[in-house]
Amino acid sequence: MRGINLAILLFAFAASAAAQNVLTAGEFDQYLAGIEHARDGQAAGRIARVTLKERASTSDLARWQAEFKGAKAREALTAVVDVAEFIPPAASAKSAAPPMAMQRETIVRAVSYVTETLHRLPNLLAVRTTTRFQITSRTRFEQREEIEQRFMAENYRPELVELGTMNGNVLLAEGAWQFMVSYHDGKETAQSQVGKNRSPRPPGLETTGEFGPILATVLGDALKGSIKWSHWEQGTNGKLAVFDFDVPQKSSHYVVENATNKLMELPAYHGELAIDPDTGTIYRIMLTAEGSPSSSAQQSNLSLEYGPVEIGGKTYVCPLHGVAYTQARPLDALGKQPPETEQAKDDPRFLNDTTFTQYQLFRSEVRILTGDPPQ
């Protein structure tokens, strides 16, 4: 009888422990305080087991990362916070809507910001750092290794670092790559690799258009779809008006491309815009695109955060941080997609965390050579 009671007690404890792994940002803060002195690998494993039930701020993530010196723990923190980026606020957190006239004025100012102010950004350079993660089942991870060894180029061998278990799947860090990007005459024109990791960046999840095109595309599409009030949100410099938008496929200009077969789709999508009601400046955009049955991705999520940056003695609003998160439709050993009925909930997920830093003005340099060039 005592053994039965002990089993019941252990089962109750396990259930309680599992429940505690679904935490608010405040509870996560206390949880981290209890493991900050653990070894790097152990801390990463315990962090990976946490599921946040609300979005955490960029400042929260920076503060939490400062408490851990180990690379694995810091990467696990990034992944856990990024996955929660797309959780909508609870209904209780939504505030009363402002007058309809104010809502319209905010949208009009946002249109003016996208069509006029963004084009006054100077020609600039910035360092774009992208850290890649994968979340997959153990079985699919092992299958993926076999496929990569068979089909990937010989100059790339994946160096995946296992960080822990996330929602029953394996959380893997793939690596980080840095590129110097140039923004010239309203376009992102070039990228050159910088930083310590000069290994070729393997095929995988990529995003473009963060310096402005994505804002013009989404706002233009949303005006043809639907935009409605959601809630107030506290930004760095004051309250932001957050609007929900919904774009049907017929109005979509948002491009999702399969890098393997170059198939491009314009899917239906929905999301949020966080706007300064006084200036129309867009400080955050979040969207979710649903893939078609023939798409390589079941769902593609994107979040971008903008903020003030001083460049050449002046302050501009530029991209600071981005999160891309997609659930892929896996390929079999022949490189083909299995029937939809065979796809499981543990299909691989790919997560990119991107930061933009070291902004500077773009200045062209000309070097005049005299005489004949050396032979």
ABEGO torsion letter per residue (X at the ends): XAAAAAAAAAAAAAAAAAAAABBBAAAAAAAAAAAAABBAAAAAAAAAABBBABBBBAAAAAAAAAABABAAAAAAAAAAAAAAAABBBBAAABBBBBBAAAAAAAAAAAAAAAAAAAAABBBBBBBBBBBBBBBBBAAAAAAAAAAAAAABBAABBBBBBBAEBBGGBBBBBAEBBBBBBBBBGGBBABBBBBEABABBBBBEBBBBGAAGAAAAAAAAAAAABBBBBABBBBBAAEBBBBBBBBBBAAABABBBBBAAAGBBBBBBBBEBBBBBAAAGBBABBBBBBBBBAABABABBBBBBBBBBBBBGGBBBBBBABBBBBBBBBBBBAAGBBBBAAABBAABBBBBBBBBBBGBBBBBBBBBBBBEBBBX
